[in-house]
Amino acid sequence: MRPTFVLVHSPSVGPSTWQPVAEHLTAAGHRVLVPSLLHVGASGPPFWPHVVRAVRGPLRQVPAGSPVTLVAHSNAGLFLPVIRSGLDHPVAGSVFVDAALPARTGPTPVAAPEFLEFLRPMAVNGTLPRWTDWWDEADVAPMFADPGMRRTVVEEQPTLPLSYYEQRIPVPGGWDDHPCSYLLFGPPYEEAAAEARERGWRVAHLPGEHLHQIVDPAGTARHLVELAGMA
């Protein structure tokens, strides 16, 4: 039985960032779930249990005992250890896609102190603007090849509380008791990819911007299948 792909988007954006890849994987005969984490910031800290519940919910569709492959983009990578520990389904593999890595031993801060200093002045009554509003147009535009997709991704984004980025996420021992791998798009995640290689994980490179999965969903899907050992 082939594992079900569970594509976990960054809580900073939304599930539309994985939808084109999901469509390619489905067309290739794979079962795919794209949980929505859009509301995890609305319930207050700690936020990581809400992420785990958001992923567990759709997995009720998957028969008990059926394996899954977890795929996380960007800061969703920090949640993979608690997601893996919170699932009833066996995890056949985890793929980090241009993603932050959990600490080797926890807990893992979501944001480094210097990044929090960047974020704090933007918060209004404790709430941050949408992720794409943090950056200049020169930084945002290259991530989108299609105006319609850009509109979808931008309009879907949540406005997260600053406290989301101030949280520390547990790293349960033994969470990586299965094959883990890393798919790098480009800087600034080259260091994370290098650390993944140091951990003995398989690493692949598909050059692109941070949201390259919406620009080249076919190439991203192909790499996920290969890294998951299902090619």
Secondary structure as GFF3:
##gff-version 3
##sequence-region A 1 231
A	DSSP	beta_strand	4	8	.	.	.	ID=ss1
A	DSSP	three_ten_helix	15	17	.	.	.	ID=ss2
A	DSSP	alpha_helix	19	27	.	.	.	ID=ss3
A	DSSP	beta_strand	32	33	.	.	.	ID=ss4
A	DSSP	three_ten_helix	40	42	.	.	.	ID=ss5
A	DSSP	alpha_helix	48	56	.	.	.	ID=ss6
A	DSSP	three_ten_helix	58	61	.	.	.	ID=ss7
A	DSSP	beta_strand	68	73	.	.	.	ID=ss8
A	DSSP	three_ten_helix	74	79	.	.	.	ID=ss9
A	DSSP	alpha_helix	80	86	.	.	.	ID=ss10
A	DSSP	beta_strand	91	97	.	.	.	ID=ss11
A	DSSP	beta_strand	108	109	.	.	.	ID=ss12
A	DSSP	alpha_helix	113	119	.	.	.	ID=ss13
A	DSSP	three_ten_helix	120	122	.	.	.	ID=ss14
A	DSSP	three_ten_helix	131	134	.	.	.	ID=ss15
A	DSSP	alpha_helix	137	140	.	.	.	ID=ss16
A	DSSP	three_ten_helix	141	143	.	.	.	ID=ss17
A	DSSP	alpha_helix	147	156	.	.	.	ID=ss18
A	DSSP	alpha_helix	162	166	.	.	.	ID=ss19
A	DSSP	beta_strand	168	169	.	.	.	ID=ss20
A	DSSP	beta_strand	180	184	.	.	.	ID=ss21
A	DSSP	alpha_helix	190	198	.	.	.	ID=ss22
A	DSSP	beta_strand	202	205	.	.	.	ID=ss23
A	DSSP	alpha_helix	212	215	.	.	.	ID=ss24
A	DSSP	alpha_helix	217	227	.	.	.	ID=ss25
###
